[in-house]
Amino acid sequence: MKRTIVLKVNPEKPEAEKIRVAAKIIRRGGLVAFPTETVYGLGADALNPEAVTQIYLAKKRPLDNPIIVHVASENDVYRLAENVPEKARRLMSVFWPGPLTLVLKAKDIVPKATTGGLDTVAVRMPNLRVALALIKESRVPIAAPSANLSGKPSPTTAEHVKQDLYGRIDLILDAGPTEVGVESTVLDLTMDPPQILRPGGVSYEALSEVLGRVELHPTVVADREISLVHARSPGMKHKHYAPKAKVIVVEGEPEAVRRKVQELAEEHRKNGRSVGVLATDENKRFYKANVIKSLGARRDLSSAARNLFKMLREFDEEKVDIIIAESVPIEGLGLAVMNRLRKASGFNIVKAD
């Protein structure tokens, strides 16, 4: 068991000495959990295959699941990727720093441990001063998946990281809760038209506005499990985002969803199960269950994204047996929220009439 250091750091003015401590660990091949604007990441030197392998071991992550590389400068992209297209330059100018990951052809400098064995590399520039300061001080690109045990809800606070990885990694930089709450959008630019492999903090609509035609990979909108041989992006192939409790997602028109959620809650409670309902502000008052939590208002899907993983972890802390979740509209950030909820449920989806 490792001795994990936790350092609180100012998100607006990261203390230079604390960043230096973390960067030194990265340079020597260690593991540092750090905040981004999306979720907390578990970082290692992206060009050091032994260090990246330690990420997989600490997270118990499948070895064929590629890892996103975080950079602090657009110039770093040209160091990591071959033939960076004009579309990439346009997207970087609009959305970076920010929650958009670009999949490009990898140069030989990028180890296969980082790419999950693929010939592509996924790159993004995070929009948080702590993350950017760490990358700059480390002087290497940082490979960083979410800083949780594989399959569990992603961490949006340092406390979530501690719950999963304390004693398994070297250091946690604690800068408070993250802003976006779901991971970055992953866009594959090796295809024409570009394809969204994972929905996230930059919406399909925003990307379409810049690029014109953009496609969604079938797994993005799937309401059933799709078998994949290769995962071209994190979040595609393996079990993700799941709490300990069984999750049921109820989809349909809002009024029908509300009726079905309450019907299911009553049925499971009669059978002696502790039931949690993941509601929206508009419907929260209609439910009776052991624990009721709201993602926020249906008209503000950014709140649903920000709260989702935190709520799933809180239900586990309250030891519910089943979580019955309302669907939200599949538009804007709602696409990312529903993608996560469906995967968290193992596609245990009930269609409300």
Secondary structure as UniProt FT lines:
FT   STRAND          5..8
FT   HELIX           16..27
FT   TURN            28..29
FT   STRAND          32..35
FT   STRAND          40..45
FT   TURN            46..47
FT   HELIX           49..59
FT   TURN            63..64
FT   STRAND          69..70
FT   HELIX           74..80
FT   HELIX           86..95
FT   STRAND          100..106
FT   TURN            108..109
FT   HELIX           112..115
FT   TURN            116..117
FT   STRAND          120..124
FT   HELIX           129..138
FT   STRAND          142..143
FT   TURN            150..151
FT   HELIX           158..165
FT   TURN            166..168
FT   STRAND          171..174
FT   STRAND          185..188
FT   TURN            189..190
FT   STRAND          195..198
FT   HELIX           204..211
FT   STRAND          215..216
FT   HELIX           218..221
FT   TURN            234..235
FT   STRAND          246..251
FT   HELIX           254..270
FT   TURN            271..272
FT   STRAND          275..279
FT   TURN            281..283
FT   HELIX           284..286
FT   STRAND          291..294
FT   TURN            298..299
FT   HELIX           301..317
FT   TURN            318..319
FT   STRAND          322..326
FT   TURN            332..333
FT   HELIX           334..344
FT   TURN            345..346
FT   STRAND          349..351
//
